[in-house]
């Protein structure tokens, strides 16, 4: 076969960086700060009904008229491609173009949806993340993962689209209900478990003041989480290998979340997933210390679940695990711990295949231990 081949050389993307501002009561300053740094761009805000109802949208805009899309209903039920389409078409109808900067004001769901919309609008416009929940301030606002769910699995559609900046106002956490607040703390436990044993000990020591929403402690919490996540993202920005450790607890966690019809919150499912990962480590003979007991004790102390609800069918969970985004040939990969504060790396890989028999056994154990 006579074939002519022409090579297209795509140059490496230049190194980029973005700031994370952490403070108390900083939201009123965000819009002017964004404009001062990007004076040629027009702002467009994406938020949801819960965040708008809590007053954060008014605090951000200060009565100024700025193009806005309010996602309704708030939460995972709206995290689908139809919402993204509606956002993009609203931006087009407003006459916006590539001179747009999207401000994502809200929790992880808002950040994922708004970031994805920004990534595909006119082939990509900047997004600024303004997280208002514990889960978003600890994890999802940093790192550039965006996307929405399919009818089958979580985050089936998405791209990496790093924010132009992140503004974390810890005061917004005072408006969360208790369940939402506690659920997001699972991501802090995750960061400590995979990378920082001293941070884990700090969480154990300060659990009571964290639950009281002490502003100084929340600032420290945000700083530690952002530092840990930034270090991983810098090393592996598009999750080719090491960044997979940030999925600790998410493999079974995502399956539980989907199987529950999103009645369980993301952080609650991550907590269950971390406990499940510990059970897998035990089955594989990887545990020779008390780390599983400490992890479960901390999660319970923060008011988080550590067992799969008994009404979720195990067969459904196994099917969902096969569609996990880390799965290869229908086999999910699990992030496991070598010890508290260090994820397991074998043969240069940070996510590991586990036999279906072991996974089934652990799922059954997690369902039975009520």
C-alpha positions in Angstrom: 0.0 0.0 0.0 1.4 3.3 -1.1 0.8 5.8 1.7 2.2 9.2 2.3 2.7 10.1 5.9 2.9 13.7 7.2 3.9 14.3 10.8 2.2 17.1 12.7 4.4 18.2 15.6 2.3 19.7 18.4 4.5 21.7 20.7 4.4 21.2 24.5 2.0 23.5 26.3 3.9 26.2 28.2 4.0 25.8 31.9 1.2 27.8 33.5 0.2 28.6 37.0 -2.8 30.0 38.8 -3.2 31.5 42.3 -5.4 30.2 45.1 -6.5 33.0 47.4 -7.7 31.9 50.8 -9.4 34.2 53.3 -12.4 35.1 55.4 -15.1 37.4 53.8 -13.2 37.9 50.5 -16.1 37.2 48.0 -17.1 40.9 47.8 -13.6 41.6 46.4 -13.5 38.8 43.8 -15.3 40.5 40.8 -13.2 43.6 41.0 -10.0 41.6 41.4 -10.9 39.4 38.4 -11.5 42.5 36.3 -8.3 44.2 37.4 -6.3 41.1 36.2 -8.4 40.5 33.1 -9.8 43.9 32.0 -10.6 42.9 28.5 -12.8 40.0 29.5 -16.6 40.1 30.3 -17.7 38.1 33.3 -20.5 35.5 33.3 -21.5 33.8 36.5 -22.7 30.2 36.9 -24.1 29.3 40.3 -27.1 27.2 41.6 -30.3 27.9 43.4 -29.0 26.9 46.8 -25.9 29.2 46.6 -28.0 32.1 45.3 -30.5 31.5 48.1 -27.7 31.6 50.7 -26.9 35.2 49.5 -23.5 34.4 48.0 -24.5 35.6 44.5 -25.6 39.0 45.8 -22.4 39.2 47.9 -20.3 38.5 44.7 -22.1 41.0 42.5 -23.0 43.7 45.0 -26.1 44.6 43.1 -24.3 44.9 39.8 -25.9 43.4 36.7 -23.8 40.6 35.3 -24.8 37.8 33.0 -25.8 34.8 35.2 -27.0 31.2 34.9 -28.6 29.7 38.0 -28.6 25.9 37.9 -31.9 24.5 39.2 -32.4 22.2 41.0 -29.1 22.4 42.8 -27.1 19.2 43.1 -26.2 16.1 41.2 -29.6 15.9 39.5 -28.6 18.8 37.3 -25.1 17.5 36.5 -25.8 16.3 33.0 -25.0 17.4 29.4 -28.4 19.2 29.1 -27.3 21.8 31.8 -24.1 22.4 30.0 -25.9 23.0 26.7 -28.3 25.4 28.4 -25.4 27.4 29.9 -23.6 27.6 26.6 -26.7 28.7 24.7 -27.4 31.4 27.4 -23.9 32.8 26.9 -24.4 32.9 23.1 -27.8 34.6 23.4 -26.1 37.2 25.6 -23.7 38.0 22.8 -20.6 36.6 24.7 -17.6 35.3 22.8 -14.0 34.4 23.5 -13.7 37.6 25.6 -15.6 35.8 28.4 -14.4 34.7 31.8 -16.8 32.3 33.6 -17.1 32.6 37.4 -18.1 29.3 39.0 -19.7 30.2 42.3 -20.8 27.2 44.3 -19.9 23.6 45.3 -18.3 20.8 43.4 -21.2 20.2 41.1 -21.3 23.9 40.1 -17.6 23.9 39.6 -17.6 20.8 37.4 -20.5 22.0 35.2 -19.3 25.6 34.9 -15.7 24.4 34.2 -16.9 22.1 31.5 -19.0 24.8 29.9 -16.1 27.2 29.9 -13.8 24.5 28.3 -16.1 24.0 25.3 -17.5 27.5 24.8 -15.9 28.9 21.7 -13.2 26.2 22.1 -12.4 27.4 25.6 -12.6 30.5 27.8 -11.1 31.0 31.2 -12.9 29.9 34.4 -12.5 31.2 37.9 -13.5 28.9 40.7 -15.2 30.4 43.8 -15.9 27.3 45.9 -18.5 27.6 48.7 -18.6 24.1 50.2 -16.1 21.9 52.1 -15.8 19.4 49.3 -15.1 22.1 46.7 -12.7 24.1 48.9 -10.8 20.9 49.7 -10.7 19.3 46.4 -12.8 19.8 43.3 -12.1 23.5 42.7 -8.4 22.8 42.3 -6.8 20.7 39.6 -8.9 21.3 36.5 -11.2 18.3 36.4 -14.5 19.2 34.9 -17.4 17.2 33.6 -20.9 15.9 34.0 -22.6 12.5 34.5 -24.2 10.2 31.9 -27.2 8.0 32.6 -24.8 5.2 33.5 -21.9 6.6 35.5 -20.4 9.7 37.1 -18.2 12.2 35.2 -18.6 10.2 32.0 -18.1 13.4 29.9 -15.4 15.9 30.8 -12.1 17.5 30.1 -9.2 18.9 32.0 -9.6 22.7 32.1 -7.5 24.3 34.8 -8.9 27.5 36.4 -7.4 30.9 35.8 -7.7 31.5 39.6 -9.4 30.1 42.7 -10.9 32.2 45.5 -11.6 30.4 48.7 -13.8 32.3 51.2 -14.1 30.1 54.3 -16.9 32.2 55.7 -19.2 30.6 53.0 -19.0 27.3 54.9 -21.1 28.8 57.7 -24.2 28.7 55.4 -23.9 25.0 54.7 -26.3 22.6 56.5 -24.7 20.2 58.9 -24.9 17.2 56.5 -23.3 19.0 53.6 -20.6 20.5 55.8 -19.6 17.1 57.3 -19.7 15.3 54.0 -17.1 17.5 52.4 -14.7 16.8 55.2 -14.1 13.3 53.7 -11.8 14.9 51.1 -9.6 16.3 53.8 -9.3 12.8 55.4 -8.4 11.5 51.9 -5.6 14.0 51.4 -4.1 13.2 54.8 -4.4 9.4 54.3 -2.6 9.3 51.0 0.1 11.9 51.5 0.5 13.4 55.0 0.5 11.4 58.3 1.1 14.6 60.3 -1.9 16.2 58.7 -4.0 13.2 59.5 -2.9 13.5 63.2 -3.8 17.2 63.1 -7.3 16.3 61.8 -7.7 13.8 64.7 -6.6 16.4 67.2 -8.8 19.3 65.7 -11.9 17.3 64.7 -14.0 19.1 67.4 -13.0 22.6 66.4 -13.4 21.7 62.7 -17.0 20.6 63.4 -17.6 23.9 65.2 -16.5 25.8 62.0 -13.8 27.8 63.7 -12.6 30.3 61.1 -9.0 30.0 61.9 -9.1 26.2 61.8 -11.0 26.3 58.5 -8.4 28.5 57.0 -5.7 26.1 58.0 -7.8 23.2 56.6 -8.1 24.9 53.2 -4.4 25.7 53.1 -3.3 22.2 53.9 -5.8 20.7 51.4 -4.7 23.1 48.6 -1.0 22.5 49.3 -1.4 18.7 49.1 -3.5 18.7 46.0 -1.4 21.3 44.2 1.7 19.2 44.8 0.1 16.2 43.1 -1.5 18.2 40.2 1.9 19.8 39.4 3.5 16.4 39.1 0.7 14.8 37.0 -1.7 17.5 35.7 -3.8 15.2 33.4 -3.9 12.0 35.6 -1.6 9.8 33.7 -0.4 8.0 36.8 0.3 9.5 40.2 -2.6 11.9 40.3 -4.8 8.8 40.5 -4.0 8.7 44.2 -6.5 11.6 44.6 -9.2 8.9 43.7 -8.6 7.1 47.0 -12.0 6.1 48.2 -13.6 7.1 45.0 -13.8 3.8 43.1 -16.4 2.1 45.3 -17.5 5.5 46.5 -18.7 6.5 43.0 -20.4 3.2 42.6 -22.3 3.7 45.8 -23.2 7.3 44.9 -24.6 6.2 41.6 -26.4 3.2 43.0 -28.1 5.4 45.6 -29.5 7.6 42.9 -27.4 10.4 44.4 -29.4 10.3 47.6 -26.1 9.9 49.3 -23.7 12.9 49.1 -20.4 12.6 47.3 -18.3 13.0 50.5 -20.4 10.4 52.3 -19.7 7.9 49.5 -16.0 8.8 49.5 -15.9 8.0 53.2 -17.5 4.6 52.6 -15.1 4.1 49.7 -12.1 4.7 52.0 -13.4 2.2 54.5 -13.9 -0.3 51.6 -10.3 0.4 50.3 -9.1 -0.5 53.8 -11.0 -3.7 53.7 -9.4 -4.6 50.3 -6.0 -3.8 51.8 -6.8 -6.2 54.6 -7.9 -9.0 52.2 -4.6 -8.5 50.2 -2.5 -8.8 53.4 -1.3 -5.2 53.1 -2.2 -4.1 56.6 0.1 -4.5 59.5 -0.9 -1.5 61.6 -4.0 0.2 63.0 -4.5 2.6 60.1 -7.9 1.2 59.1 -9.2 1.7 62.7 -7.8 5.2 62.8 -9.3 6.2 59.5 -12.7 4.7 60.4 -12.6 6.4 63.8 -11.9 9.8 62.3 -14.6 9.4 59.7 -17.1 8.4 62.3 -16.0 11.3 64.6 -16.7 13.7 61.7 -20.2 12.2 61.4 -19.5 10.2 58.2 -20.7 6.7 57.2 -18.3 3.8 56.8 -20.6 1.1 55.6 -22.6 0.6 52.4 -26.4 1.0 53.0 -28.0 -2.4 53.2 -30.6 -1.6 50.6 -28.1 -1.2 47.7 -27.8 -4.4 45.6 -24.3 -5.7 45.4 -24.8 -6.8 41.8 -25.6 -3.2 40.8 -22.4 -2.0 42.6 -20.2 -4.5 40.8 -21.7 -3.5 37.4 -21.1 0.2 38.2 -17.5 -0.6 39.1 -16.9 -1.9 35.6 -17.8 1.5 34.1 -15.5 3.4 36.5 -13.3 5.9 34.6 -10.2 4.2 35.9 -11.3 0.8 34.8 -9.4 -1.1 32.1 -11.1 -3.8 30.1 -14.0 -3.5 32.5 -11.7 -4.0 35.6 -11.6 -1.2 38.1 -8.3 0.1 39.5 -8.1 0.9 43.2 -5.9 3.3 45.1 -4.6 1.6 48.2 -2.3 2.7 51.1 1.1 1.4 51.9 0.8 3.1 55.3 -1.0 6.0 56.7 0.2 9.1 54.9 1.5 7.2 51.9 -0.3 5.6 48.9 0.9 2.3 47.6 3.0 2.4 44.4 4.0 -0.9 42.7 5.9 -1.3 39.5 5.6 2.5 39.1 1.8 2.4 39.2 -0.4 4.2 41.8 -3.8 2.5 40.9 -4.0 -1.3 41.2 -6.1 -4.1 39.8 -8.0 -6.2 42.4 -9.6 -9.5 41.5 -13.4 -9.4 41.2 -13.7 -12.1 43.8 -12.0 -9.9 46.3 -14.1 -6.9 45.4 -17.3 -8.9 45.7 -16.2 -10.2 49.1 -15.5 -6.7 50.4 -18.7 -5.3 49.0 -20.6 -8.1 50.8 -18.7 -7.4 54.0 -19.5 -3.7 53.8 -23.2 -4.5 53.2 -23.4 -7.0 56.1 -21.6 -5.0 58.7 -24.4 -2.7 59.7 
